[in-house]
Amino acid sequence: MVGIYSYGVYIPRYRIRVPEIARVWGANADDITRGLGVFEKSVPDLDEDTATIAVEAARAALRRRAVDPRAIGAVYVGSESHPYAVKPTACTVGEAIGATPNMTAADYEFACKAGTAGIQTCMGMVKSKMIPFGIAIGADVAQGAPGDALEYTAAAGGAAFVIGEGKTIADINHTCSYTTDTPDFWRREGQNYPRHGGRFTGDPGYFKHVQGAARLMLDAVGTSPKDYDYAVFHQPNAKFPQRVAKMLGFTAEQIQPGLVVPKLGNTYSGASMIGLAATLDVAKPGDRIFVTSFGSGAGSDAFDITVTDAIESEDFNRAAAPSVAKLLANPTYLDYALYAKHKGKIVMQK
C-alpha cells in the first residue's frame, strides 16, 4: 500500500495577535476574533521564506525516519509564495536534504491545495514503480495586503510528507479531487498581494468544493463520517472547517486535534497538511483519518487514510522532530511595526 512513510512540520516562532492588527486599522478586535475564530498568527523571521520553511519541514520528516537520499526520486513543493517567479523551490529543497540529481523536482501552484496535489503526484509515481520515495511539501509565507481581511489570518509555516510503499506509518487508501473554474481568489503576475471575491469565498468557493470532494470520497469507499476517528479540513479560519464538518456529519471531537488555525493562522498550502500532521502526532495504529484540502480557483483533494502499526515501531521516531503542539508553544510576539518589517511591508531605504 502506498502511503505516508514519514512527515515533518516547521512553524516560525514569531506571532502577532489579531487584536494588535485590529488596533492599527481601527477595527473591532472582538468582532474579528469572534468572526474568524483566530486569535494570533505565525510570522516569518527576517531570513525565512517558503524555501527555508520547506527545507526545515523536509529535514524534520527525515529525522523521524531514515531514508536514503538516493532513493528520493521526486520533490514537489506547493506554495503561493515561492521566493522566485522563475527558479524552483523544489531544487533548493532537494539539494539541502542531500537528494541526488537523479530525481524529478517541480514547484506546484493551486492556491492552498498545491501541497496535497504534490502528495497525489508522489502517490502515482511510487505506485507505478517510477520512484521508491517522493517528498510532497506544502509551505507558504502567506500574503495579505495591509488592512485587508486576509491580513488577520495570512500566516507562515509548512509540512512535508515522505510518500513511499511498504511499512508506511499511514496507508492512503484512496484519493479523489473536485475541481471547477471559480474566481474566488487570485493574484496576477507581479502583484504583491492577492485579491478575493468576497461573496464567492464561502460558496461557491470553499463549501461547494470541500463538500464535493468529501462526498465523492465517501461514495467511492462506501463509508460515512462515523467510520473515521479524525477529520481534517482546509482551515482558512476556524469557522469554515467547523461548519463544513457539521454539514458533512463529522463531530467537533473528530476535527479538534487537527484544528490548529486559532493559534497559527492560515498557512495556505501548509494549512490542511499541518492539520494532518497534528493529527498524526496523536494518532494510534488503526485510526482512520479523513482529509480534504481546498485551493481557491478552485478545487479540493480528499484522502482516506489508515494509521498503521509502523507509527509505533522502532523504525519511526515521532519524538525526533517537534510536534505541531510544541512548535506552537512559547511564541515570541511582535507589535505591528516589527511584524510589518518581518513581512517586508516596510523596508529600509538604501
Summary of the structure (lengths in Angstrom):
residues: 350
radius of gyration: 18.8
end to end distance: 55.9
largest distance: 62.0
contacts: 1318
relative contact order: 0.19
helix: 41%
strand: 24%
